[in-house]
Amino acid sequence: MIPGVLTVAGSDSGGGAGIQADLKTMLALGVHGMSVVTAVTAQNSLGVQGAWELPVAAVRAQYRSVVDDIGVRAVKTGMLASAELVEAVAELIAGTDAPAVIDPVGVSKHGDALLAASALDSVRTKLLPVATVATPNLDEVAQITGVRVESEADMRRAAAAVLAYGPRWALIKGGHLPGDAVDLLTDGSEEHWLRAPRHDNRHTHGTGCTLASAIASQLAKGQSVPEAVAAAKEYLTGAVAAGFALGGGIGPVDHGWRLRAASER
């Protein structure tokens, strides 16, 4: 059986992030991707021109439809938009016997808000406690905890602040710092520092969605959290290196880079 992974996230009409990036990542990593759409965005390489969240009832119905019949080996969340959706999704995940990768999406690559300010408390008190792994970037860390990371030395403090809300593991993504792309994975007792060279490529739309989906895919295949995060980081690094121009702004990472590399051999 091919492991099934469920993404609960918003749609990106430009195809670089959101549900579209999640499903591409899952296909590339050999799992069956399924989706619960939480919001629809009008989005391209220049930014987000509009966003419309779906009713809670529609999100619940999609989730139950998939989980009750097909089942899931891992769940990944992305854009949840509102407090009502955050709380509904947290409740659904709490009742699902599968690891959950929580990407607490707050803003898009272009700085467009994707989460209502009124939803932050629900993220802290409802969503993070059900996370197997929480994957905030530095802007999201600041939004959620108030901790501002300006150097690698600050990342431990950021991780402790995130773990205080209840996830089993925190992955603090240091991609916004200068130098190598450095992430810290910790459960409060063991630490894993993951480093990758920074590629000179501005086409990085969808990095957060892609990494979280890759982690969920690896967990669904039976890997431990440290193994899954290391494998996902390797996959994302290759996708960033192969990122390509699309439209007039920031292009996407290349989710199919391994498939293309294999076909060219």
C-alpha positions, 0 to 999 in steps of 0.5 A: 500500500502507498502511504496516504498523506493529507494536507489541510491548507489553502489553494495557490492558483499560481501552483507554487505553494499551498495545496498544489505544492503539497501534492507535488511534493507528496508525489515526488516522495512516493506517497499518495497525497489527499487534500482538505482545502481551507481557503482559495487564493488569487495568487501569482508570482507577484503576490496574493490578490485575494483570499476567501476562506471556506466554511468550517462545515466544508472543511470538516466534511472534506476531512471526515470524507478522507479520514473515515474511508481512506485513512491517513498515515500523516497530516500536514497543515498550512494556511488556516486563515481564521480562529474558527478554522484553526480550532476546527482543524485542531479538533479533527487532528486531535481525533486522528491517530497519525503524526501531524506536521503543523506549518503555522502559516502567517504570511506569504513569501510576498508579505501578504497576511494569510492568518487573521491576527485574531487566530494567533491565540488559537494557534498557540492554545489549540493547534500547536499542542496537537503537533508532532512537529511544528515548523515555524519560520522566523517571522512566524516565531516572532508572531507566535512567541514574541521572540525575535531571532537575529542569529543562530544563538537565538534559535534555542530560545525560539525553540523553547518558546515554541515548545512551551505551547505543546508540540512534541518537536519544534523545527525552527527554520533559519532560512531568513538569516544570512549565511548557510540555511540553518535549521534547529530541530529539538524536542527540548532534550535532543538537538539536531542542527541541519545545515545546507549551502545557500543557493543564489536563487531568488525563486523560492516560492513554496519553501515552507509548504514543501518542507512541511509536506516532505516531513509528513511524507517521510513520517508516513513512510515510517521514519522517525522525526529526526530522520524525516526532517533530515530527508525533507531538508535534503529534498528541499535544498535540491528543489531550491537549487532547481527553482525557476522563473515563472511570471514577473516575480518570485518563481517556485522551487522545482518539486520534480527536480529528482524526477528530472535528474533521474530521467536525464541519467 
